[in-house]
Amino acid sequence: MSEEPGAPHGGSAVYGMPAFGNRQVAIDEVHARPYLLVEAPRVLVQLAFMNEGNLARDRETLAEISRRMGATLPDQDTPLHGLTFEQGDLHCEKHTEFSTYLWCAPLDPATGSPSGDDPFKHGFTPPGPVVCGIRLDVLAWSEQTARSIDRFDPISRCHSLVEDGMADIITDFRQDADGLTRILILDRGLSPIRLGALAQRLLEIETYRTLALLSIPLTRSRGPLLRDIEKRLAAITEQMRKSARHDSEALLSQLTDLSAELEADTASSLYRFGASRAYYEIVEERLAALGETFVPGCYRWRNFLHRRIAPAMRTCRSIEERQASLSDKLARATSLLRSWIDVQLERQNSELLASMNNRAKLQLRLQQTVEGLSVAAISYYVIGLLSYLIKGIPGFHGIVSSEQLLSGLVPVVLLAIWWTVRRIRHSHSDHGQPPQKDPT
């Protein structure tokens, strides 16, 4: 049944109704990384490069390979790219902090070498330093190809039957002369899609287990640093117990410096530890999906990897827990010390307020003294003015002498000035008080 002319694409509409904006992204994600179709004999060489998410480096690398191998440059807006040329095909997959380049080519069983030119040689420009290199050979099982198992180190050889006994997977997790981890699949009749899925699963196990273990150097360097911080914190808390009241500011400065040092260290290791946990979970999922059957005399992949990866991951968790515990202890010590400082500040504020209260009382007494003196001085000047006034009135001296009149006016003037000064002082005091509410 053909679509009507002008009908919208299936990703943008369903039954003619508009679809949610991110619906197509969710649908395409399921098909974003399809399994390869692999048939024996075949060789798969995969290199993983740490490029810190710099996609420009991958673009340059793919452009260089396409020119050299005579392949068409793919659209680089998607996380998975494919180049096909005469000697095989190359698949580039971009991740958050690394990218993988997988070369698939026919394998010559007689020589054990890939057919055609290796794209990782003769002028290959890596997008970053190599973090993992794998060579996976796929051969049809036979008595002759089964002799290849003896090439792996018997001390660390892992050999299991998978896919309901339809394939043997063998590795010793050691690197060859080219620095590649060698893996062998002996096919007992798997279909190309199942064989491709198995090969992809094994490549991911080796890649992600390497990435998960990148945190080991970080745990080894963080251990002594955390022990040093723990000792310094213990010394500071012991000093707090003895002299927190006297040396609170100096102790707070030391705690602040210690907290800043711990937070900086935690922030620098946060991403690596989180990434290791995520990679380890992927390894666990891929190992569980193998469904291994035990082969006598050999390790199973799951048992061998758990022997080293699980302790390393427990060490990472231990370092993270120690960092979190130290952060909590520093926070509690800082809070306790701030409580001492707050008590000291409250005591100082109380003493300051008492001192200010005493000063206010002294100022009030001084003000009252000054007011008394000012009343006497003003009264003196007022009496002087009145004396000039009385002496200047004609005929007044015959009624009463000016001295007697002034003597009688002195208490009146004193009372009047004292009352006036008091009214002024009370009016100023009333302006500084909040208005009182009417009780009615």
Secondary structure by P-SEA (a helix, b strand, c coil): cccccccccccccccccccccaaaaaaacccccccccccccbbbbbbbbbccccaaaaaaaaaaaaaaaccccccccccbbbbbcccbbbbbbbcccbbbbbbbbbbccccccccccccccccccccccccbbbbbbbbccccccccccccccccbbbbbbcccccbbbbbcccccccccbbbbbbcccccaaaaaaaaaaaaaaaaaaaaaacaaaaaaaaaaaaaaaaaaaaaaaaaaacccccaaaaaaaaaaaaaaaaaaaaaaaaaaaaaaaaaaaaaaaaaaacccccccccccaaaaaaacaaaaaaaaaaaaaaaaaaaaaaaaaaaaaaaaaaaaaaaaaaaaaaaaaaaaaaaaaaaaaaaaaaaaaaaaaaaaaaaaaaaacccccccccaaaaaaaaaaaaaaaaaaaaaaaaaaaaaaacccccccc
